[in-house]
Amino acid sequence: MLKEFKEFAMKGNVLDMAVGIIIGAAFGKIITSLVSDVIMPPTTTIPVPSQNSHQIGPTGSAIPPTVKPTMMMETATQEAGRPV
């Protein structure tokens, strides 16, 4: 049985596929390392405008990302003395 397996494994297709898988895995690791260690560090220093800069809260301050518009309406109606 072992002899038959060796004959099967040494056929060109299986051996080529195994080499291709190994090269593909190594190439994937190289690309992952390149992106995480070379490309991403400089891109983190690029300033990006705030996504919430156009939203202004009731006091004139920018709305923090954790505050939802419904929460602001509930707060405003409570401050006005109306039940929510």
N, C-alpha and C positions, 0 to 999 in steps of 0.2 A: 504494500500500500504506500509506503514511504517513497519507494522508487517511482511509482506512478505520479505521486504528488510532485516530486522533483522534476519529472519530465514536463508536467503541466506548468509548473512555476517557471521553468527555464524557457518556455516558449516566448517568442518575441513580444507578443501583445501584453502578457501579464507583467513582464519585466519592464517594458516601456511605461506601462500605466503606473507601476510602483515608483519608478524614477520621476515621472511627471508629478505624482502626488507629493513626493518629498520636495522637489524643486518648488512646487506651488506653495507649500506650507512655508518654506524658507523665504520665498519672495513676499508672502503676506506679512511675515514678521518684520522684514526689512522695511516695507512700506509703512507699517504701523509705527515702527520706531522713528522713521523719517518724519512722519506727520506729527507725532507727539513730542519729539525732541527738537526738531529743527523748524518746522513750519508754524506750529501753534504758539510757541513762546513770543515771537515778535508780533504776532497778530493780536495778542492780549494787550499790547500797549497802545493799540489804535483806539482813540476815543470814539465812542458811539453815542449819538444823541439819545436822551431819555425817551422812552416810549410814552411816558405819562406827562410830558412837558406841556401838552395842549390842554390838559384837564386841570381846572382850578376848583378848589373846594370852597365851601361857604365862607371860610375865614380868609380866603385869598392865597392860601398855601397849596402847594401841589398835593394831589391825592396820593397817599401811599398805595402801593399795589395791593395791599391786603384789604383795603376798604372798597366795598362794592357800592354802586350808586343807590341800591335799595337801602343800604345801611345809612347813607347820608340823608335820604328822604325820611327815614324813621326818626333819626336824630333831630332833623329840622322840625318835624311835626310835634315831637315831644317838647322841644324848646318853645314852640308856639303855644303849648298848652292843649293841644289836641290829642285825643287818644289814638293810638296806632291801630 
